[in-house]
Amino acid sequence: MKQHPQTLGEFIISNQKDFEYSSGELTRLLNCIRLAAKVVNHEIRQAGLVDITGTIGNVNVQGEEQKKLDVFANNVFINALTNRNIVCGIVSEENEDFITISGANNAHRNKYVVVMDPLDGSSNIDVGVSVGTVFGIYRRVSPEGTPVTKEDFIQAGNLQVAAGYVIYGTSTILVYTTGNGVNGFTLNPAIGTYYLSHPNIRIPRRGHVYSINEGNYVHFPQGVKDYIKYCQREEDDRPYTSRYIGSMVSDIHRNLLQGGIYIYPKSNEREDGKLRLVYECNPVAFIVEQAGGVATDGHRRILDIKPTDIHQRVPLFAGSSEMVKEAMDFLK
Ligand code: P6P
């Protein structure tokens, strides 16, 4: 009988032993995220049919207009994590302060905290373009049994115990790492099961795609401008192809599978770039590095940057190792 591909549940159980902190808690945490992602996926797939697109008339802490699906996704993940009593705290792009899971069911004894962007690229929702969820998991540093503190959420990215993203694209794929490589699982919506579809993802050392919003060209540092012109020059293996979806998770995922570089640099308008270190760049950097790639802010390894604020922004250069290193040479 043909062996079906491994399900996510089977994979988690069979690999739990590889996980340094092999407590059932992390397994339950990953299971919670996969459930929440199924609920968000279901809602996204019917956006436009039900009154779930558009804005809700207010802006989030980033000053960005909150979309109905942003808020929906945020609530789904927060409720799932809270109701299953798995974490002691959460940071979300949609919430100004960190969320302390109340001591009701002794949540203060839980060992992990989650940082997340529940729906990245949400401006794409109303126009049918793919979006994603990004998450990172840390062990708390504050004493067990006490309420979480800001310190639990501003740990360096190299202390993440797990990180992942969900891409809601032509298919829904959950990609995550616990520090032992990167694996992707595609959701079969008919039965609500994720199957191992992308085992041991390795990013090519070089690709032919560069992803950057060239509409901001005039505002970029000279080194970034020079790198863009380098990508476009007719020589060696260039010109590269420009692919920019406006959804970081989608650009990162494509580049992870095929090779390429994603850049959101600083500019005259955004001194620290746009992407958030804690719940966008760090999880992506962990995954990219675990797949053999490189992720920096143009000068420093993303995972080594010590955050000072839960919403701080950093420039991001992430993808194929040789391409990121080449881009960084232009910034020197
Ligand atoms: P811009 C979406 O808002 C996001 O955070 C990333 O997913 C995406 O790559 C980027 O911002 C798009 O920003 O300024 O190029 O429209």
Residues whose N, C-alpha, C, O or C-beta is under 5 A from the ligand:
A	BS01	P6P	D120 G121 N213 G246 S247 M248 V249
